[in-house]
Structure formats: C-alpha cells, structure tokens
Amino acid sequence: ILPYFDDATEVIFSDRLYLASPDAMLKLIKAVSDQYAHILMIAHNPGTHMLALNLIDPDHSNIAAVTLLAGNFPTAAQAHFELDITRWCEAASGRCVLKTFTTPRSL
C-alpha cells in the first residue's frame, strides 16, 4: 500500500504488533505523538479483531458496521474509527466511534 501514500507519510514498523494483545495495541496507540491527526495500524489477528471490538462505543457507532465486525475480522479488512480526543493518550476502550468496516469481499 505504500505507493498510495504521499512522501510526507511517516511509516513506522514495529515488531510489537506481531500477534500483540489488544491491550498492547492500545498501549501503542496511546503512545502516538500528538502531532499526528490520523494513524493507520496494520496488525495480526486475533488481537486486531479483539481490539476493534473493545474500542467500539456502542451508543454512537454505525450499527451495520458493528454487526459485521462482530462476526469476523478477515485478512485485509479495515475498521475506521473516529475518536473525540485531543491527545492519543486519551484513547480508550468503549469510547471510539466505528464509522465503517470494510472487508475484501465487500469491495
């Protein structure tokens, strides 16, 4: 996917994401510098699926996306969350709005 990003995109590779637990992934999100408005985390299951489920704010998320995500998080799927925070260290389980969940099959 790197060819689809502009040259200003900073890419950080971390072995800590390989088979990481949801808590370890959230800890990495909380450590992101506040200079970044957006992050894209690419990691492995089952941690990715469990993290996505843990992050969901059920009262404000897209119900169709939540339902689809609840079933499975297949390879190359993408969960798009919005967080109402000013600093990454404020990211927390149950406080993230799931906007969309896209799977390769849905494309």
Order of alpha helices (4+ residues) and beta strands (2+ residues): alpha-alpha-alpha-beta-beta
